Each structure stands twice: as structure tokens, then as C-alpha cells.
Amino acid sequence: MESAAERLKMVTETLTFGEGIVEVTVIDNVIYMRILHVYTDDMAMEMTHYLDKIIDRIPEKPIRIWDSSELPAGSFKLSGECVKSISDWSKGIKVRKPGSRAYFIAKDPLIFGISRMYEIQASDEAMDIMVLKSIDELPEEIRSKIPS
């Protein structure tokens, strides 16, 4: 029988996009993305391609967590057009992987508002996409998997 430590295999990768950095940690079915320095349309679109490869390898319902809590003010630079593209991408994930969910950690009011715009455009079911102000608001079973 597989132990809990064997099941909880964690892989972390740091992706660099010019000034932007995204640390991606995958543990079980949780994909945790910590966004640092700046986040742009180009980065967001590159991340969707990167995440597709990870999501396809997860047999159970993938859970995506986008953590923008360390982004400096004014460094979140997504256009409405990009948010729409990412919303469409997210709808495709739900078709490929029913039951998948996404959480956005957004303590900055502007990022929170843009994330809510994404939530409204991409979510057709209650609770499949949630925008939170703190990582502490995540369900405990998800939060316990995130590296501190």
C-alpha cells in the first residue's frame, strides 16, 4: 500500500518571463502558482500552454491556485481581452477535466476585481472558480498541500 508521503510527491519549477517569475508547485492534483514581480498578457497566455501539459497528466480533478499576494502594486497588467481568452481556456479545462476548480488569491483590490471579472466570465457552476483575499480562506484540505 502506498504511504501518504509517497502519494504527496511535490514538484516545483520556477518559470521566468522577462521581469516576471512564476513558481509552480504540483502536489497530487493541486497546482499552486505563486506570481512574483509582474504579470502580463504574454505571461498569462504562456502559462495556459504550460498548465495544459500539467493538467493533462493529472488523472483526478485538477485544482489550480493562482497566488498574486506577493505582486507589487501596479504590476498586474492583464487586459480585458486577455482575461476573456483565459476564461475561454478555463471553460475548455472543465470540458476535458470535469470537476476541476480554480482559486485566485488576490489581496490587492484591483487584482481582486479583475479576478472576479474572470470568475464571472469563466464560471458556469457555483464554487468551481473562487476569488479569495487570503490563502487562509482556502479549504484546509487544499491549503495543507501548499508549501509554506
C-alpha positions as CSV (number, residue, x, y, z in Angstrom):
1,M,0.0,0.0,0.0
2,E,1.2,3.5,-0.9
3,S,2.1,5.8,2.1
4,A,0.9,9.4,2.4
5,A,4.5,10.6,1.8
6,E,4.7,8.6,-1.5
7,R,1.3,9.9,-2.7
8,L,2.3,13.5,-1.9
9,K,5.1,13.9,-4.4
10,M,5.9,17.5,-4.8
11,V,7.5,19.1,-7.9
12,T,8.4,22.8,-8.0
13,E,9.6,24.7,-11.1
14,T,10.4,28.4,-11.4
15,L,9.4,30.0,-14.7
16,T,10.9,33.3,-15.8
17,F,9.3,35.6,-18.3
18,G,11.4,38.7,-18.6
19,E,10.8,40.5,-15.3
20,G,8.1,38.1,-14.3
21,I,8.5,35.0,-12.3
22,V,6.0,32.2,-11.6
23,E,6.8,29.5,-9.1
24,V,4.7,26.4,-9.9
25,T,4.3,23.6,-7.4
26,V,2.4,20.5,-8.2
27,I,1.4,18.1,-5.4
28,D,-1.2,15.4,-6.1
29,N,-4.0,17.2,-8.0
30,V,-3.1,20.7,-6.8
31,I,-1.3,23.2,-9.0
32,Y,-0.1,26.1,-6.9
33,M,1.2,29.2,-8.8
34,R,2.9,32.0,-6.9
35,I,3.2,35.0,-9.2
36,L,6.1,37.4,-8.5
37,H,7.3,40.8,-9.7
38,V,4.9,41.4,-12.7
39,Y,2.1,39.6,-14.5
40,T,1.3,40.5,-18.2
41,D,-0.9,39.2,-21.0
42,D,2.0,37.4,-22.6
43,M,2.9,35.6,-19.3
44,A,-0.7,34.6,-18.8
45,M,-1.0,33.1,-22.2
46,E,2.3,31.3,-21.9
47,M,1.1,29.9,-18.5
48,T,-2.1,28.5,-20.1
49,H,0.1,26.4,-22.5
50,Y,2.4,25.3,-19.7
51,L,-0.6,24.4,-17.5
52,D,-2.3,22.4,-20.2
53,K,0.6,19.9,-20.1
54,I,0.3,19.5,-16.3
55,I,-3.5,19.3,-16.3
56,D,-3.5,16.6,-18.9
57,R,-1.2,14.4,-16.6
58,I,-3.5,14.8,-13.6
59,P,-5.9,11.9,-13.6
60,E,-8.3,13.3,-11.0
61,K,-9.9,16.7,-10.7
62,P,-7.2,19.4,-11.0
63,I,-7.2,22.3,-8.6
64,R,-5.4,25.5,-9.8
65,I,-4.4,28.1,-7.3
66,W,-3.1,31.5,-8.6
67,D,-1.5,33.4,-5.8
68,S,-0.9,37.0,-6.5
69,S,-0.5,38.1,-2.9
70,E,3.2,39.0,-3.4
71,L,2.8,41.1,-6.5
72,P,3.7,44.7,-6.0
73,A,1.1,47.4,-6.6
74,G,0.7,48.2,-10.3
75,S,2.4,45.1,-11.6
76,F,-0.7,43.1,-12.5
77,K,-1.2,44.1,-16.2
78,L,-3.8,41.9,-17.7
79,S,-6.1,43.4,-20.4
80,G,-9.8,42.6,-20.6
81,E,-9.1,40.8,-23.9
82,C,-6.6,38.5,-22.1
83,V,-9.0,37.8,-19.3
84,K,-11.6,36.8,-21.9
85,S,-9.1,34.4,-23.5
86,I,-8.1,32.8,-20.2
87,S,-11.8,32.5,-19.4
88,D,-12.4,30.6,-22.6
89,W,-9.3,28.4,-21.8
90,S,-10.7,27.7,-18.4
91,K,-14.1,26.6,-19.9
92,G,-12.1,24.1,-22.0
93,I,-10.5,22.6,-19.0
94,K,-13.8,22.0,-17.4
95,V,-14.9,20.0,-20.5
96,R,-11.6,18.0,-20.5
97,K,-11.5,17.6,-16.7
98,P,-15.0,17.8,-15.2
99,G,-14.9,18.8,-11.6
100,S,-11.8,20.9,-11.9
101,R,-11.6,24.1,-9.8
102,A,-9.6,27.3,-9.6
103,Y,-8.9,29.6,-6.8
104,F,-7.4,33.1,-7.1
105,I,-5.7,34.7,-4.1
106,A,-6.0,38.4,-4.7
107,K,-5.5,40.8,-1.7
108,D,-4.9,43.9,-3.9
109,P,-8.3,45.5,-4.8
110,L,-7.5,45.9,-8.5
111,I,-6.4,42.3,-8.8
112,F,-9.4,41.1,-6.8
113,G,-11.7,43.0,-9.2
114,I,-10.1,41.6,-12.4
115,S,-10.1,38.1,-10.9
116,R,-13.8,38.5,-10.2
117,M,-14.3,39.5,-13.8
118,Y,-12.6,36.2,-14.8
119,E,-14.7,34.3,-12.3
120,I,-17.9,35.7,-13.8
121,Q,-16.8,35.0,-17.4
122,A,-15.4,31.5,-16.8
123,S,-17.7,30.0,-14.2
124,D,-21.0,28.4,-15.0
125,E,-21.2,26.4,-11.9
126,A,-21.2,27.6,-8.3
127,M,-17.9,27.1,-6.5
128,D,-15.8,26.0,-9.5
129,I,-13.9,29.3,-9.5
130,M,-13.4,31.3,-6.4
131,V,-11.6,34.6,-5.7
132,L,-10.2,34.9,-2.2
133,K,-8.4,37.7,-0.4
134,S,-6.1,35.4,1.6
135,I,-4.6,31.9,1.3
136,D,-6.1,31.3,4.7
137,E,-9.6,31.2,3.1
138,L,-8.7,28.1,1.0
139,P,-10.3,24.8,2.2
140,E,-8.0,23.1,4.7
141,E,-7.5,20.0,2.6
142,I,-6.1,22.2,-0.2
143,R,-4.2,24.6,2.0
144,S,-2.4,21.8,3.7
145,K,-0.7,20.8,0.4
146,I,0.7,24.2,-0.4
147,P,4.3,24.7,0.5
148,S,4.9,27.4,3.2
